[in-house]
Amino acid sequence: MKLVRFASVVSVLSLLTGSASAATSGSQVLTVIVPTNISIVAPTAATLTHDQTDNPQAFPTQNWVVRGNSNAGVNVSFATANPFVHSTLPAFKRDAKLNLAVGTTQGPAAWTVGVAQDQTNYLLNDGIASVTATSTGVGRANLSLSVTFVTEEFGVFAAGDYSTTVTGTVAAN
């Protein structure tokens, strides 16, 4: 009886191993979908105290972070909405001057400044100063924006707080 049972088990094992075939290789495709990402990050608000000279008052350089993974690159612009305007006496204004330069970069894109410098002219009701830069491909840049409060003779404009807003915009080429 033990011999018959052993012979049956051997027969079943022979059938299983002889008729079954195992795969010897396999493959799997793994795909990562990278969405388009174009962004601009503004620095925090900045304040300075006028040094009471006739010299223009330059803020420390403001670094704006711009990223774009568009293969065609991006266009970037920075613009004032108005000159510097007194917070409580809006008739008192001073011109705002913008200067743009490319700081550190990362990635294969080449970054170029288009318009490097512009200034408002409040006497001619021109409250917009605008500077621009572009990239040729995928990358990140710290764009260095210098903002200056253009001063005439100190003492001919009212004491108080003067402000302007600079807006940065980025779009794919």
Steps between C-alpha positions, in 0.01 A plus 500: 500500500784735580661411172181576304459835672866589435461408132187719476679800653796453264259482203323820600830681553624382164186631331524837674866559431493362149196690370549840673734768360628797704569849363870578483471879456249786533483870457308799632480857367514773765404853392534826690277781378666836566242779487587843368627720781560869445525712813635820648563562870524856629725597788346632820411869539795735538539827687777755518549829681605796284853614585399870470736570210420602143608151382261243354402245765565144379342203672720192543478279192179297502538139377198359320499124435371404155449139388382368169511151356366605159736378230453834320594699812318784676449875483523696824401860567510723805295819507397770743134592525591858590797711613570523872193670652469653848271287718278785626580786259468342154595824324859435616670254267851393411617299205582131525794361306539127422821319400499130414786249483523122484636350822566131555342247265444127490413273209577517129311824425691813399358813665514842334392842618289676235436839660748552782390838633192723506366781712162658567443869424230625736517854354384359164247264664712200403472279805625182338859382496550160341799266455511158332695176468462176303630146510569260214386179666453311823652654810491714812646845557536744784424829327656792684272803502630832631235757593593862561306791650614785278569805718528864407624752748429363845242706684280589200267204550286419801619280784316169531474160339520466121430169334467332165415145401704295256322211335692213341338295225623186326357319196614225269656601167 
